[in-house]
Amino acid sequence: MKKIAILTLALAACVSGAALAQDAMTEQQVRASLTEQGYTKVNDVEFEDGVWKADARSADGNRMEVRIDPATGKVYPNTQVAQMSEADVRAQLAAAGYVNVHDVDYEDGIWNAEADDPEGKDVELKIDPSNGKVIGTEKD
């Protein structure tokens, strides 16, 4: 009976992992999305810290580093100005069930924070600077 329970849990983990992989954009999709949004010379595309990162030239020819939401493809240029304060970000995270929020800072066009998620896991978060939505998580 224990073997069946273990196999069931393993299968569930694989299925949920597959579902997450299906929801995230691939490198090709990220490159295509950036190109569609007017970016050129897209280089160094990599998935790191729960979000996609890339170097590219903006439509006006400026070289910049961008972060990309892996689910929606929304681009966050490193020159973007935050629309929320640190207090606003902390409030949004608390409302979403995160506790022990610390090391909150704004860097490269997005908010970053560390916290315990609603399940008690220690995570590093990447947060949309305009609405406080978590766009990327990674185990800390």
N, C-alpha and C positions, 0 to 999 in steps of 0.2 A: 504494500500500500504506500509506503514511504517513497518507493521508486517512482510510482505513478505521480505522486504529488510533486516530486522534484522535476520530473519530465514536463509536467504541466506548467510549472513555474518557468522552466527554461524556455519552453515554447512561447509562453506569453511574453517573456523578455525579448525574444527574437522578433516576434510579431510587432511589439511596440517599437523596437529599434528600427525595423523596416518602415513602419509608418512615419517615424521621425525623419528617416532618410528620404522618403518620398516627398515630404513637405519642404525640405530644404532645397535651395537652388544648387545646381551643379556649377562648376567653374565655367563651362561653356555658356550656360544661361546668364551668369553674372557678366561675362564679357559682352554678350549680345545686348543685355539690358543697358550696360554702360554706353555702348555704341549708339543704341537707340536714343539715349538721353543726351547725345551730343559730345560724349567724351571720345577722345582719340588717343592713340599710342598707349593703350592699356597694357600695363606690365605688372609683374610680380603679384599676380592674383593668388591669394592664399586664404584658407579658412583658419582663423586664429581667435582665441578668446570668445568663441561663440558667434562671431560675425565674419563676413568676408572682408578682406582688405585688398586694396589695389593702388598702384600708382597710375596716374593718367593725366592727360591734358584736358582742361575744361574747354568749353566752346569758345571762350575768349583767348585760348592759347596758353593759359597759365598751368604750370605743372603743379599737381597737388596729390595728396594722399587722401583716399576716400575709404569710408566704412560702408558696407552694404548689409541691410537687413536680410538674413538668409531666407526668410519666408516671403517677404513682399518685394524685395529688390529695391526698396527705398535707399537712396544714396545720401550719405552724410559726409560732405566735404570737410576737411580738417580746418577750413577757414570759417565754417559756420558759427554764428553767434548763438549762444544759449538763449532760449526764450523762457526758461524756468530758473528759479533760484535753487540753491542747495536745499533750503527748507521745503520748497515745493516738491523736489525729487524725493526727499525723505518721506513726506506725507503720502505721495503716490505709492511708494514702496510699502509703507505701513498698511495702506488701504488694500494692497494686493496680498497682504499676509506675510511679508518679509519682516523679520525681527533681527535685533543685534546689528543694525545697519551701521557700517563704519567705512572709513577711507573713501568718502564720497568726493569725487573731483571731476572737473570738466577738462577734457583733453582731446585734442584732435577731432573736434566737432561732435562729440557725444559725451554724455555723463557716464561715469564709471562708479561702481560701488561694490562693496563686499557685504554679505549678509547671510543669514540663515533663511532658507526658503520655507514655505509653509509646511514642508515635510521634515524640517529640522536639519537639512543638509547645508553645509557651508559652501556658498557659491560666489563667483565673481559675476557681476552683472554689467551689461552694456545697455544704456537707456536713451531713448529718443529725447532730444533736447527741447522739443516743442510740446510734447504731451505726457512725458514721463513713462511711456510704455516700455517695458523690458523687451529689447530686440535681440538680446543674446545672453546666454548663461553658460558658465563653465564651472565645473567642480573646482573649488579652491584648494 
